[in-house]
Structure formats: C-alpha cells, structure tokens
C-alpha cells in the first residue's frame, strides 16, 4: 500500500466517523515569524478575546465552491494595526455551532480564548483564512499558551515595533545576568539567564506558581535539556538537546509511564519513533531517514509480538510482512507481500518463524 493510498483510507474513515458531509485537506507550512515585510499584508493585527462564535450568511447559503465561513465577535486587548474590529470572518466551520458543516482545516477557535489575530482584507471583508498565522495566546480558562514559539516571537515583535517605549524594559537584551518577565499580577512568569549575550536557561511558571518549563541551553555542546510539566507538577515531556538541536524526546502518561519516544537526526528530524500503551506495551515502532519513512512495525500486547511490518522506498511502501501466532503449534507464520506501482499487493513468500519478534 502506498503512503498516499494509506492516508486516503485514513481520511475517508475519519470523514465517515465524524459525519462530515464534505471533506477538505490542508497542507500548511510552518507559521511565519513576523517582520517588517510580513506585517504589511495584514489589514488588522490585534491581541483579542473571542467573545462569541456565530454563523455567517455564507454558512447559511450553501457554501458553494467550498467557501465555508463562520464569524466571531472580538474585543481587542492590544490593537497593533488597522481598525478596532468588533467582528470578522473565519474560514471553515466551528465545533460550537450546531451546523453540520465542518472541515478538516477548521482553525478551532473557542469563545473565551485570547488570540493574536492576523487578519487579511479579501473582497472587502476582514477574514482569517485557512493555514492562518494567527495563534492562540490564552485558553478559555485563562491559562497562557507558553510553549508556542511563534506567538511568543510575534507578540514580542509587534510590541517592540508598535510600542517600543512601553515595552522597552521587557524586551531589551542583556549581556550577563537574569531577566524576569512578570504577568499582570506582578508574579514572575518567565525567567531567563544570559551569559555574554547568549541565553543559558529559561524557566516558565503557571499562574498557580507551579513550574511549566525548564530549559537548560547548552552553549558548549556538552548536553542541554528541556522539561515540560503539567499544572499538577507531573512531568509530561523531556528532551535531551545539543544547543537548540533535539537529540531525544519523550512524552509521558499521567502515571509517569513513557507514551512516545523519539530519536532525532542532526537536523532534528525524527529518525526513530516508538509508541507505548499506558501499561508499557510497545505498539508501534517507525524508522526514518532524513524524515522519510523507511520501516513501520506494529505490535500486539499479551503476548507482546510483532504483527505487521512495512518497508518503504522513497516514501512508498515496497513490502508488507504479516505475522500470525499459531496458538496450538506455538509458531509464528510470516506472510510477505510486495506492492506494484498501483499499490496492489501479492504474496511472494510464506514461512514459519519460531521467534515472536
């Protein structure tokens, strides 16, 4: 099965499972970090609270040609550019609306959240499009999104660009020492330490005073790390780093068990990925070369054994190995398939193997 066919099947299954009448596929590049050139294309830029999600007239008249929109009422907290908008169009559907019109590209805004909005004027209307560089800044419960480097950079750039005198102290660089950024209550939210103008470590706290992020930055390529914690203090992610380069990354279940394990190459592309159940059973293992899949293995639990294995070339599946355990004979039967250029497979080998790996 080719990669394309595999994902077509997954997409079709999801569309049926979610009862979405029309499916749309999105392939978005990484968000842009704002600069003097990038901000010119936007008619409105603000840090704003989403007051209400509501249907638009476009969502009530058939949405011909995939032109699906809803509307949001907003209240600007910081207005950087353009008119002080009270409402605008957002492309796609929204889970807060009763309408069945949804797309796989929906942005996912919710009433009560705070967003950094980057709005374009298209056809005389103010719109947030698919693959927007607009970013969520606070959840609806008021917790700030602290691990999104794009919203942090872009907000810092906008404040320095439009209000340099107000935010000079917060965003000025230092050569040596500790720099602290406080929230509206005066509580330290971010602490950074610099040595010879270079960032050495960063700490970020939740509003309840619990640590959110510990990031030790290795300046001598000897070993840095990053740790991310939940609000209750539970470790949820850990990464070993060399400078800003990821070496390994681990995510954890609430009980402390490993959920996913990643190894990275020199460009921080994933080279190995393993997925575990909350009980510690390995269910999936994937190998990559320069970010391109090479081998995918699936495992069963109780007993732990390899059940499926795909090998790839140039991102396309070449061979599929199926393993079936014969309970009476205590043997594992391996069936090997090959794929043709159309994604059809045929049996090329069938044999008994005595190992469950």
C-alpha positions, -999 to +999 in steps of 0.1 A: +000+000+000+015+033-010+017+062+015-008+081-005-033+053-005-028+046+032-037+083+040-066+083+017-081+054+036-075+071+069-090+104+057-121+085+044-126+067+077-124+100+097-148+117+074-174+089+079-167+086+116-173+123+122-203+125+098-187+154+079-207+160+047-177+174+027-140+168+033-112+192+028-075+186+030-050+211+044-012+211+039+001+241+058+037+252+061+051+264+094+038+297+106+058+328+097+077+348+122+066+384+117+090+411+105+086+445+088+078+428+055+053+403+068+030+427+087+023+447+055+000+420+041-024+423+071-052+449+074-058+442+111-035+429+138-045+426+174-044+406+206-081+400+211-106+380+232-131+358+213-164+369+227-188+348+206-188+323+178-217+327+154-228+316+119-222+338+089-245+344+060-221+324+039-226+293+062-264+297+056-265+297+019-249+265+007-212+275+008-208+269-029-172+261-040-160+252-005-165+289+006-173+280+042-171+307+069-183+315+104-180+347+123-165+357+156-172+387+179-140+401+193-127+426+218-092+440+212-069+439+242-040+453+223-046+468+189-015+470+168-027+478+133-059+486+115-095+494+127-108+483+160-129+454+147-158+440+166-164+410+144-147+392+115-150+362+092-131+330+100-128+304+072-141+269+080-166+255+105-166+256+143-175+229+169-195+255+189-220+258+161-249+234+156-244+234+118-230+201+104-207+220+081-172+212+092-138+208+075-105+192+084-089+226+081-110+243+109-089+266+130-106+256+162-112+290+179-134+289+211-153+316+228-134+329+258-100+323+243-075+351+236-058+351+201-031+370+183-052+378+152-036+384+118-064+395+096-065+400+058-089+421+038-103+399+010-132+410-012-139+439+011-143+416+041-120+411+071-111+374+071-089+349+089-080+322+064-071+285+065-034+279+075-035+313+093-005+326+112-030+338+139-022+320+171-039+311+203-025+331+232-047+320+261-070+292+267-106+299+277-097+291+313-072+320+312-040+298+311-015+313+287+000+292+259+036+293+269+052+267+245+043+282+211+075+299+199+056+317+171+031+335+192+058+345+217+081+358+190+053+376+170+038+393+201+073+404+212+080+417+177+047+436+175+050+452+209+086+463+201+076+475+166+044+495+175+050+504+212+088+504+217+088+529+246+062+510+266+078+476+263+115+486+262+123+472+296+106+439+289+122+432+256+156+447+258+186+423+256+212+419+283+247+406+282+250+389+316+226+382+344+189+373+349+159+388+332+124+384+345+090+390+328+060+393+351+023+389+344-004+414+352-005+404+389+033+410+393+041+373+395+072+362+377+061+343+346+093+339+327+129+340+339+159+339+316+196+338+323+222+352+299+259+348+296+279+370+271+246+379+254+235+343+249+206+326+266+217+300+291+184+288+306+147+297+306+121+289+333+084+294+328+057+292+356+020+285+356-002+311+373-006+288+402+032+290+408+040+255+395+069+252+371+058+247+335+091+247+316+127+241+324+151+247+295+188+244+301+206+256+269+240+240+263+265+266+250+294+241+247+275+212+230+280+191+261+244+184+270+213+205+275+177+195+282+141+207+282+114+195+306+077+203+304+053+198+334+015+197+338-002+221+362-002+194+390+036+191+387+036+159+367+064+156+341+048+153+306+077+158+283+115+156+284+141+162+257+179+159+256+194+187+235+227+199+220+224+236+217+189+242+202+191+207+185+169+179+197+186+146+203+158+126+220+123+135+231+100+115+254+063+122+263+047+106+294+013+094+306-001+108+338+011+077+357+047+085+346+049+057+320+065+065+287+039+073+260+061+082+230+099+081+224+117+099+196+153+099+184+164+129+162+190+133+135+214+162+131+186+183+115+161+175+144+141+152+120+127+121+137+149+091+130+131+066+154+097+068+169+082+043+194+047+044+209+036+026+241+004+019+260-001+032+295+009-003+307+043-001+289+035-023+259+052-013+227+026-009+199+044+010+171+079+015+160+089+035+130+123+043+114+131+073+092+159+086+071+160+124+067+124+125+079+112+100+053+097+067+065+118+036+060+103+009+082+070+007+102+063-021+127+031-027+147+030-049+178+003-067+198+002-070+235-004-100+257+017-116+244+040-089+231+047-098+194+053-082+160+022-084+139+028-061+109+058-046+092+061-023+062+093-014+044+094+018+023+114+033-005+112+070-014+082+072+010+063+044-009+055+010+007+075-018-010+069-048+012+044-058+038+051-086+063+022-101+083+028-122+114+002-146+128+007-166+160-005-202+159-016-209+194-015-247+192+018-251+173+033-221+192+046-209+159+045-176+141+035-177+104+051-149+083+034-139+050+054-115+028+037-093+002+051-070-024+033-039-039+032-030-076+032+006-089-006+008-085-005-001-048-018-037-053-001-064-033+007-100-039+021-128-018+057-136-026+066-157+004+050-176+033+070-193+060+071-203+097+093-184+120+100-195+156+105-161+171+078-137+181+100-106+173 
